[in-house]
């Protein structure tokens, strides 16, 4: 149906590359920032938050302002992690699927 064993082998190779890429993405860290780096969010390429840092200068902010900065930094980190993730997955599947 899909070209027999050749296609099955390609699918298995692709699955292995995807798993290897996911493992590699766990070792890649991106950093999202807000308020000129006074709030940072460190995240893996798999979009798992590792750490959040808030500069002591910001402890005088009210709860809503601090929450807004955390959202900005987290979204910045997510955007960067997504780009890394897409790039790594595209590289893993290169040559395996026509048109990728």
Rosetta blueprint (number, residue, H / E / L):
1 X L
2 X L
3 X L
4 X L
5 X H
6 X H
7 X H
8 X H
9 X H
10 X H
11 X H
12 X H
13 X H
14 X H
15 X H
16 X H
17 X H
18 X H
19 X H
20 X H
21 X H
22 X H
23 X H
24 X H
25 X H
26 X L
27 X L
28 X L
29 X E
30 X E
31 X E
32 X E
33 X E
34 X E
35 X L
36 X L
37 X L
38 X L
39 X E
40 X E
41 X E
42 X E
43 X E
44 X E
45 X L
46 X L
47 X L
48 X L
49 X E
50 X E
51 X E
52 X E
53 X E
54 X E
55 X L
56 X H
57 X H
58 X H
59 X H
60 X H
61 X L
62 X L
63 X H
64 X H
65 X H
66 X H
67 X H
68 X H
69 X H
70 X H
71 X H
72 X H
73 X H
74 X H
75 X H
76 X H
77 X H
78 X H
79 X H
80 X H
81 X H
82 X H
83 X H
84 X H
85 X H
86 X H
87 X H
88 X H
89 X H
90 X H
91 X H
92 X H
93 X H
94 X L
95 X L
96 X L
97 X L
98 X L
99 X L
100 X L
